[in-house]
């Protein structure tokens, strides 16, 4: 079964974390085990306020500096897929929860 949260599920829009919190609740998964993909600083801020890590895509037109709260930044979905094994999602799929490049 597919779960999703839409703007109609939240009272306020990003960067307010309402929509992210709805998604967390509907998933039934603790926030620390989730990763959100976004392409704006507002996505990153909303996720951070809900204690969810974010992978950012440059496809939204923002600079890396503007996306600096993300744990990883890629050009877009194809770039993430090309680096999947070393990405946060790929590592966590192997049971390496919480590790990121350059961290012990």
Protein Blocks (a to p, Z undefined) as FASTA:
>chain_A
ZZdddfklpfbdcfbfklmmmmmmmnopafklpccddfbfklmmmmmmnopacdddfklo
pafklmmmpmbdcfblmlmmmmmmmmmklmmmnopghiaehiZZ
